[in-house]
Amino acid sequence: MTHTAKPGSAPIAAFAVGWVETTPGRSVRLVDTSSDPAGAGIAWRAWDFGDDATGTGASPSHRYDAAGRYTVTLTVATFDGRTASTQREVVVGADRTCA
């Protein structure tokens, strides 16, 4: 199957989370899996970790020090200026363990 995108098509913002549920003090690895069907390529990434911290890069790690539910937002922009965002929740529990 061939997918043809129009030059003005928005990029597709997406990311994977190493642990969706974790414990305080443990780092969570985030991996940008965004794509640009129009072919310009991803120029930059901006991360909002949901706890007043931000970051950049394709694969940042972030440590949550307090229990809670955090909405992680990834915003990507293409080399020709188009943007897209997506969100996922990370749950940090005081007595949760990761499988």
N, CA, C and O atoms as CSV, one atom per row, in Angstrom:
chain,resi,resn,atom,element,x,y,z
A,1,MET,N,N,0.835,-1.168,0.000
A,1,MET,CA,C,0.000,0.000,0.000
A,1,MET,C,C,0.886,1.239,0.000
A,1,MET,O,O,1.851,1.317,0.760
A,2,THR,N,N,0.566,2.185,-0.832
A,2,THR,CA,C,1.329,3.419,-0.930
A,2,THR,C,C,0.520,4.547,-0.326
A,2,THR,O,O,-0.676,4.678,-0.586
A,3,HIS,N,N,1.186,5.367,0.487
A,3,HIS,CA,C,0.530,6.512,1.094
A,3,HIS,C,C,1.142,7.776,0.504
A,3,HIS,O,O,2.350,7.997,0.586
A,4,THR,N,N,0.292,8.592,-0.088
A,4,THR,CA,C,0.764,9.844,-0.663
A,4,THR,C,C,0.205,10.987,0.156
A,4,THR,O,O,-1.007,11.075,0.351
A,5,ALA,N,N,1.075,11.871,0.642
A,5,ALA,CA,C,0.639,13.010,1.452
A,5,ALA,C,C,0.738,14.286,0.646
A,5,ALA,O,O,1.620,14.444,-0.197
A,6,LYS,N,N,-0.169,15.181,0.916
A,6,LYS,CA,C,-0.114,16.501,0.299
A,6,LYS,C,C,0.988,17.303,0.969
A,6,LYS,O,O,1.272,17.075,2.144
A,7,PRO,N,N,1.625,18.245,0.256
A,7,PRO,CA,C,2.696,19.039,0.851
A,7,PRO,C,C,2.291,19.765,2.128
A,7,PRO,O,O,3.145,19.995,2.983
A,8,GLY,N,N,1.027,20.132,2.290
A,8,GLY,CA,C,0.584,20.853,3.483
A,8,GLY,C,C,0.087,19.961,4.599
A,8,GLY,O,O,-0.411,20.462,5.607
A,9,SER,N,N,0.209,18.645,4.448
A,9,SER,CA,C,-0.272,17.721,5.479
A,9,SER,C,C,0.464,17.947,6.789
A,9,SER,O,O,1.668,18.205,6.805
A,10,ALA,N,N,-0.272,17.848,7.881
A,10,ALA,CA,C,0.336,18.010,9.205
A,10,ALA,C,C,1.217,16.817,9.528
A,10,ALA,O,O,0.940,15.704,9.081
A,11,PRO,N,N,2.272,17.035,10.298
A,11,PRO,CA,C,3.053,15.892,10.770
A,11,PRO,C,C,2.205,15.079,11.742
A,11,PRO,O,O,1.178,15.555,12.224
A,12,ILE,N,N,2.627,13.877,12.022
A,12,ILE,CA,C,1.937,13.015,12.974
A,12,ILE,C,C,2.800,12.935,14.223
A,12,ILE,O,O,3.869,12.325,14.207
A,13,ALA,N,N,2.338,13.552,15.304
A,13,ALA,CA,C,3.070,13.534,16.566
A,13,ALA,C,C,2.719,12.257,17.320
A,13,ALA,O,O,1.544,11.926,17.483
A,14,ALA,N,N,3.750,11.539,17.780
A,14,ALA,CA,C,3.539,10.297,18.526
A,14,ALA,C,C,4.788,10.011,19.350
A,14,ALA,O,O,5.896,10.391,18.972
A,15,PHE,N,N,4.593,9.329,20.489
A,15,PHE,CA,C,5.752,8.914,21.278
A,15,PHE,C,C,5.411,7.704,22.112
A,15,PHE,O,O,4.249,7.424,22.409
A,16,ALA,N,N,6.464,6.992,22.481
A,16,ALA,CA,C,6.351,5.825,23.348
A,16,ALA,C,C,6.929,6.184,24.711
A,16,ALA,O,O,7.829,7.016,24.823
A,17,VAL,N,N,6.390,5.538,25.747
A,17,VAL,CA,C,6.853,5.757,27.116
A,17,VAL,C,C,7.408,4.450,27.639
A,17,VAL,O,O,6.759,3.408,27.538
A,18,GLY,N,N,8.623,4.502,28.206
A,18,GLY,CA,C,9.234,3.290,28.749
A,18,GLY,C,C,8.403,2.657,29.843
A,18,GLY,O,O,8.238,1.438,29.859
A,19,TRP,N,N,7.874,3.455,30.762
A,19,TRP,CA,C,7.000,2.984,31.829
A,19,TRP,C,C,5.821,3.937,31.898
A,19,TRP,O,O,6.019,5.132,32.117
A,20,VAL,N,N,4.606,3.450,31.721
A,20,VAL,CA,C,3.427,4.288,31.852
A,20,VAL,C,C,3.066,4.428,33.330
A,20,VAL,O,O,2.488,5.435,33.739
A,21,GLU,N,N,3.407,3.422,34.126
A,21,GLU,CA,C,3.243,3.483,35.570
A,21,GLU,C,C,4.607,3.278,36.204
A,21,GLU,O,O,5.347,2.369,35.825
A,22,THR,N,N,4.936,4.123,37.166
A,22,THR,CA,C,6.258,4.065,37.775
A,22,THR,C,C,6.169,4.512,39.226
A,22,THR,O,O,5.078,4.772,39.734
A,23,THR,N,N,7.302,4.599,39.887
A,23,THR,CA,C,7.367,5.039,41.275
A,23,THR,C,C,8.177,6.326,41.355
A,23,THR,O,O,9.012,6.584,40.488
A,24,PRO,N,N,7.940,7.148,42.395
A,24,PRO,CA,C,8.698,8.395,42.534
A,24,PRO,C,C,10.208,8.140,42.546
A,24,PRO,O,O,10.685,7.166,43.129
A,25,GLY,N,N,10.936,9.029,41.896
A,25,GLY,CA,C,12.387,8.937,41.848
A,25,GLY,C,C,12.928,8.102,40.706
A,25,GLY,O,O,14.141,8.071,40.496
A,26,ARG,N,N,12.078,7.433,39.970
A,26,ARG,CA,C,12.521,6.598,38.857
A,26,ARG,C,C,12.391,7.380,37.551
A,26,ARG,O,O,11.375,8.035,37.320
A,27,SER,N,N,13.392,7.315,36.713
A,27,SER,CA,C,13.359,8.014,35.428
A,27,SER,C,C,12.480,7.277,34.435
A,27,SER,O,O,12.463,6.047,34.389
A,28,VAL,N,N,11.752,8.048,33.642
A,28,VAL,CA,C,10.898,7.522,32.584
A,28,VAL,C,C,11.536,7.901,31.258
A,28,VAL,O,O,11.874,9.066,31.044
A,29,ARG,N,N,11.701,6.948,30.382
A,29,ARG,CA,C,12.295,7.176,29.059
A,29,ARG,C,C,11.172,7.424,28.056
A,29,ARG,O,O,10.217,6.651,27.981
A,30,LEU,N,N,11.288,8.494,27.296
A,30,LEU,CA,C,10.317,8.856,26.266
A,30,LEU,C,C,11.010,8.781,24.914
A,30,LEU,O,O,12.158,9.203,24.777
A,31,VAL,N,N,10.319,8.247,23.921
A,31,VAL,CA,C,10.914,8.096,22.593
A,31,VAL,C,C,9.953,8.670,21.554
A,31,VAL,O,O,8.830,8.190,21.402
A,32,ASP,N,N,10.405,9.693,20.849
A,32,ASP,CA,C,9.613,10.299,19.791
A,32,ASP,C,C,9.507,9.329,18.622
A,32,ASP,O,O,10.519,8.848,18.113
A,33,THR,N,N,8.282,9.045,18.202
A,33,THR,CA,C,8.045,8.187,17.041
A,33,THR,C,C,7.258,8.946,15.972
A,33,THR,O,O,6.588,8.341,15.134
A,34,SER,N,N,7.345,10.266,16.009
A,34,SER,CA,C,6.607,11.130,15.080
A,34,SER,C,C,7.074,10.917,13.647
A,34,SER,O,O,8.177,10.432,13.394
A,35,SER,N,N,6.201,11.293,12.719
A,35,SER,CA,C,6.555,11.189,11.308
A,35,SER,C,C,5.988,12.389,10.554
A,35,SER,O,O,5.107,13.097,11.043
A,36,ASP,N,N,6.509,12.591,9.373
A,36,ASP,CA,C,6.035,13.670,8.516
A,36,ASP,C,C,5.695,13.090,7.153
A,36,ASP,O,O,6.578,12.920,6.313
A,37,PRO,N,N,4.408,12.783,6.923
A,37,PRO,CA,C,4.013,12.201,5.641
A,37,PRO,C,C,4.358,13.074,4.440
A,37,PRO,O,O,4.533,12.557,3.337
A,38,ALA,N,N,4.459,14.388,4.632
A,38,ALA,CA,C,4.765,15.280,3.511
A,38,ALA,C,C,6.249,15.254,3.149
A,38,ALA,O,O,6.630,15.734,2.081
A,39,GLY,N,N,7.092,14.699,4.025
A,39,GLY,CA,C,8.491,14.497,3.676
A,39,GLY,C,C,9.479,15.584,4.053
A,39,GLY,O,O,10.663,15.456,3.739
A,40,ALA,N,N,9.048,16.642,4.709
A,40,ALA,CA,C,9.991,17.700,5.090
A,40,ALA,C,C,10.890,17.266,6.241
A,40,ALA,O,O,12.025,17.730,6.351
A,41,GLY,N,N,10.394,16.386,7.094
A,41,GLY,CA,C,11.171,15.900,8.226
A,41,GLY,C,C,10.910,16.698,9.490
A,41,GLY,O,O,10.498,17.856,9.433
A,42,ILE,N,N,11.155,16.070,10.632
A,42,ILE,CA,C,10.950,16.708,11.928
A,42,ILE,C,C,12.171,17.567,12.253
A,42,ILE,O,O,13.296,17.069,12.306
A,43,ALA,N,N,11.937,18.859,12.469
A,43,ALA,CA,C,13.019,19.811,12.745
A,43,ALA,C,C,13.307,19.931,14.233
A,43,ALA,O,O,14.469,20.001,14.633
A,44,TRP,N,N,12.263,19.956,15.061
A,44,TRP,CA,C,12.467,20.065,16.507
A,44,TRP,C,C,11.319,19.439,17.270
A,44,TRP,O,O,10.220,19.235,16.754
A,45,ARG,N,N,11.627,19.143,18.524
A,45,ARG,CA,C,10.663,18.533,19.435
A,45,ARG,C,C,10.683,19.313,20.737
A,45,ARG,O,O,11.749,19.686,21.226
A,46,ALA,N,N,9.509,19.560,21.299
A,46,ALA,CA,C,9.400,20.211,22.606
A,46,ALA,C,C,8.547,19.325,23.506
A,46,ALA,O,O,7.429,18.955,23.147
A,47,TRP,N,N,9.080,18.988,24.673
A,47,TRP,CA,C,8.390,18.125,25.626
A,47,TRP,C,C,7.926,18.948,26.818
A,47,TRP,O,O,8.668,19.795,27.314
A,48,ASP,N,N,6.711,18.706,27.277
A,48,ASP,CA,C,6.208,19.229,28.549
A,48,ASP,C,C,5.887,17.993,29.368
A,48,ASP,O,O,4.988,17.229,29.018
A,49,PHE,N,N,6.621,17.790,30.466
A,49,PHE,CA,C,6.491,16.562,31.242
A,49,PHE,C,C,5.311,16.582,32.215
A,49,PHE,O,O,5.056,15.586,32.892
A,50,GLY,N,N,4.594,17.697,32.291
A,50,GLY,CA,C,3.397,17.771,33.121
A,50,GLY,C,C,3.637,18.119,34.568
A,50,GLY,O,O,2.699,18.151,35.365
A,51,ASP,N,N,4.898,18.382,34.926
A,51,ASP,CA,C,5.231,18.741,36.312
A,51,ASP,C,C,6.055,20.028,36.347
A,51,ASP,O,O,6.925,20.189,37.203
A,52,ASP,N,N,5.782,20.929,35.429
A,52,ASP,CA,C,6.490,22.202,35.274
A,52,ASP,C,C,7.896,22.054,34.704
A,52,ASP,O,O,8.649,23.027,34.675
A,53,ALA,N,N,8.262,20.876,34.256
A,53,ALA,CA,C,9.559,20.659,33.614
A,53,ALA,C,C,9.339,20.471,32.112
A,53,ALA,O,O,8.303,19.969,31.677
A,54,THR,N,N,10.332,20.885,31.339
A,54,THR,CA,C,10.270,20.748,29.886
A,54,THR,C,C,11.566,20.147,29.371
A,54,THR,O,O,12.548,20.050,30.108
A,55,GLY,N,N,11.571,19.746,28.112
A,55,GLY,CA,C,12.769,19.184,27.518
A,55,GLY,C,C,12.708,19.228,26.006
A,55,GLY,O,O,11.708,19.638,25.417
A,56,THR,N,N,13.795,18.799,25.391
A,56,THR,CA,C,13.901,18.734,23.944
A,56,THR,C,C,14.569,17.411,23.586
A,56,THR,O,O,14.965,16.645,24.465
A,57,GLY,N,N,14.686,17.155,22.307
A,57,GLY,CA,C,15.384,15.962,21.842
A,57,GLY,C,C,14.437,14.833,21.506
A,57,GLY,O,O,13.253,14.868,21.841
A,58,ALA,N,N,14.982,13.827,20.834
A,58,ALA,CA,C,14.177,12.717,20.342
A,58,ALA,C,C,13.901,11.651,21.398
A,58,ALA,O,O,12.928,10.906,21.279
A,59,SER,N,N,14.739,11.565,22.425
A,59,SER,CA,C,14.587,10.478,23.389
A,59,SER,C,C,15.028,10.908,24.794
A,59,SER,O,O,16.023,10.405,25.315
A,60,PRO,N,N,14.284,11.844,25.406
A,60,PRO,CA,C,14.692,12.302,26.735
A,60,PRO,C,C,14.260,11.335,27.834
A,60,PRO,O,O,13.364,10.513,27.642
A,61,SER,N,N,14.908,11.447,28.976
A,61,SER,CA,C,14.481,10.767,30.198
A,61,SER,C,C,14.036,11.856,31.169
A,61,SER,O,O,14.567,12.966,31.166
A,62,HIS,N,N,13.050,11.515,32.000
A,62,HIS,CA,C,12.584,12.480,32.990
A,62,HIS,C,C,12.251,11.743,34.277
A,62,HIS,O,O,11.653,10.667,34.256
A,63,ARG,N,N,12.645,12.336,35.398
A,63,ARG,CA,C,12.386,11.743,36.708
A,63,ARG,C,C,11.258,12.501,37.399
A,63,ARG,O,O,11.287,13.727,37.499
A,64,TYR,N,N,10.272,11.759,37.870
A,64,TYR,CA,C,9.169,12.329,38.647
A,64,TYR,C,C,9.443,12.048,40.118
A,64,TYR,O,O,9.606,10.894,40.513
A,65,ASP,N,N,9.493,13.100,40.928
A,65,ASP,CA,C,9.817,12.942,42.346
A,65,ASP,C,C,8.605,12.760,43.238
A,65,ASP,O,O,8.750,12.315,44.377
A,66,ALA,N,N,7.409,13.090,42.756
A,66,ALA,CA,C,6.205,12.986,43.574
A,66,ALA,C,C,5.166,12.110,42.888
A,66,ALA,O,O,5.089,12.055,41.661
A,67,ALA,N,N,4.369,11.429,43.704
A,67,ALA,CA,C,3.281,10.613,43.174
A,67,ALA,C,C,2.236,11.516,42.523
A,67,ALA,O,O,2.048,12.659,42.941
A,68,GLY,N,N,1.563,10.999,41.504
A,68,GLY,CA,C,0.506,11.748,40.837
A,68,GLY,C,C,0.318,11.280,39.412
A,68,GLY,O,O,0.990,10.359,38.948
A,69,ARG,N,N,-0.602,11.924,38.729
A,69,ARG,CA,C,-0.863,11.659,37.314
A,69,ARG,C,C,-0.325,12.847,36.537
A,69,ARG,O,O,-0.682,13.991,36.821
A,70,TYR,N,N,0.529,12.584,35.561
A,70,TYR,CA,C,1.175,13.638,34.789
A,70,TYR,C,C,0.844,13.471,33.310
A,70,TYR,O,O,0.994,12.384,32.752
A,71,THR,N,N,0.398,14.540,32.688
A,71,THR,CA,C,0.114,14.525,31.256
A,71,THR,C,C,1.345,15.020,30.517
A,71,THR,O,O,1.726,16.184,30.636
A,72,VAL,N,N,1.962,14.136,29.759
A,72,VAL,CA,C,3.150,14.472,28.974
A,72,VAL,C,C,2.684,14.911,27.585
A,72,VAL,O,O,1.901,14.219,26.934
A,73,THR,N,N,3.174,16.068,27.141
A,73,THR,CA,C,2.821,16.599,25.832
A,73,THR,C,C,4.072,16.700,24.973
A,73,THR,O,O,5.092,17.235,25.407
A,74,LEU,N,N,3.988,16.186,23.762
A,74,LEU,CA,C,5.058,16.330,22.773
A,74,LEU,C,C,4.528,17.197,21.637
A,74,LEU,O,O,3.477,16.913,21.064
A,75,THR,N,N,5.268,18.256,21.320
A,75,THR,CA,C,4.963,19.087,20.160
A,75,THR,C,C,6.134,18.972,19.196
A,75,THR,O,O,7.288,19.140,19.588
A,76,VAL,N,N,5.833,18.685,17.937
A,76,VAL,CA,C,6.865,18.582,16.910
A,76,VAL,C,C,6.600,19.607,15.827
A,76,VAL,O,O,5.459,19.997,15.582
A,77,ALA,N,N,7.673,20.037,15.185
A,77,ALA,CA,C,7.567,20.951,14.046
A,77,ALA,C,C,8.437,20.421,12.917
A,77,ALA,O,O,9.502,19.846,13.144
A,78,THR,N,N,7.960,20.626,11.702
A,78,THR,CA,C,8.711,20.183,10.528
A,78,THR,C,C,9.624,21.305,10.038
A,78,THR,O,O,9.495,22.456,10.456
A,79,PHE,N,N,10.533,20.954,9.159
A,79,PHE,CA,C,11.445,21.940,8.598
A,79,PHE,C,C,10.728,23.018,7.792
A,79,PHE,O,O,11.277,24.099,7.578
A,80,ASP,N,N,9.500,22.732,7.341
A,80,ASP,CA,C,8.753,23.758,6.615
A,80,ASP,C,C,7.687,24.437,7.485
A,80,ASP,O,O,6.792,25.102,6.964
A,81,GLY,N,N,7.784,24.268,8.820
A,81,GLY,CA,C,6.985,25.052,9.749
A,81,GLY,C,C,5.645,24.497,10.190
A,81,GLY,O,O,4.915,25.185,10.903
A,82,ARG,N,N,5.292,23.291,9.799
A,82,ARG,CA,C,4.038,22.709,10.255
A,82,ARG,C,C,4.238,22.070,11.626
A,82,ARG,O,O,5.323,21.564,11.913
A,83,THR,N,N,3.202,22.082,12.486
A,83,THR,CA,C,3.330,21.536,13.831
A,83,THR,C,C,2.205,20.560,14.151
A,83,THR,O,O,1.152,20.563,13.511
A,84,ALA,N,N,2.453,19.730,15.150
A,84,ALA,CA,C,1.448,18.813,15.679
A,84,ALA,C,C,1.828,18.487,17.123
A,84,ALA,O,O,2.998,18.554,17.498
A,85,SER,N,N,0.831,18.137,17.921
A,85,SER,CA,C,1.058,17.773,19.329
A,85,SER,C,C,0.278,16.516,19.672
A,85,SER,O,O,-0.715,16.184,19.023
A,86,THR,N,N,0.742,15.828,20.698
A,86,THR,CA,C,0.034,14.672,21.229
A,86,THR,C,C,0.324,14.574,22.717
A,86,THR,O,O,1.301,15.146,23.202
A,87,GLN,N,N,-0.529,13.846,23.451
A,87,GLN,CA,C,-0.376,13.707,24.896
A,87,GLN,C,C,-0.564,12.256,25.321
A,87,GLN,O,O,-1.278,11.482,24.683
A,88,ARG,N,N,0.109,11.913,26.433
A,88,ARG,CA,C,-0.072,10.613,27.095
A,88,ARG,C,C,0.057,10.849,28.586
A,88,ARG,O,O,0.705,11.801,29.022
A,89,GLU,N,N,-0.555,9.989,29.354
A,89,GLU,CA,C,-0.488,10.116,30.807
A,89,GLU,C,C,0.535,9.151,31.390
A,89,GLU,O,O,0.634,7.996,30.974
A,90,VAL,N,N,1.297,9.651,32.369
A,90,VAL,CA,C,2.215,8.825,33.146
A,90,VAL,C,C,1.701,8.840,34.577
A,90,VAL,O,O,1.424,9.906,35.126
A,91,VAL,N,N,1.572,7.667,35.185
A,91,VAL,CA,C,1.078,7.552,36.548
A,91,VAL,C,C,2.246,7.218,37.460
A,91,VAL,O,O,2.935,6.216,37.264
A,92,VAL,N,N,2.461,8.062,38.454
A,92,VAL,CA,C,3.527,7.855,39.421
A,92,VAL,C,C,2.846,7.576,40.760
A,92,VAL,O,O,2.179,8.447,41.318
A,93,GLY,N,N,3.019,6.353,41.272
A,93,GLY,CA,C,2.368,5.957,42.509
A,93,GLY,C,C,3.376,5.685,43.594
A,93,GLY,O,O,4.484,5.224,43.321
A,94,ALA,N,N,2.997,5.970,44.826
A,94,ALA,CA,C,3.904,5.793,45.966
A,94,ALA,C,C,4.279,4.355,46.182
A,94,ALA,O,O,5.404,4.070,46.590
A,95,ASP,N,N,3.351,3.415,45.915
A,95,ASP,CA,C,3.698,2.027,46.127
A,95,ASP,C,C,3.400,1.151,44.926
A,95,ASP,O,O,2.995,-0.002,45.072
A,96,ARG,N,N,3.601,1.698,43.747
A,96,ARG,CA,C,3.429,0.937,42.504
A,96,ARG,C,C,4.773,0.351,42.096
A,96,ARG,O,O,5.816,0.960,42.334
A,97,THR,N,N,4.753,-0.801,41.497
A,97,THR,CA,C,5.960,-1.361,40.914
A,97,THR,C,C,5.685,-1.631,39.450
A,97,THR,O,O,4.538,-1.829,39.051
A,98,CYS,N,N,6.712,-1.639,38.672
A,98,CYS,CA,C,6.562,-1.864,37.227
A,98,CYS,C,C,6.832,-3.322,36.907
A,98,CYS,O,O,7.763,-3.929,37.438
A,99,ALA,N,N,6.023,-3.862,36.052
A,99,ALA,CA,C,6.219,-5.267,35.634
A,99,ALA,C,C,7.188,-5.324,34.488
A,99,ALA,O,O,7.491,-6.407,33.988
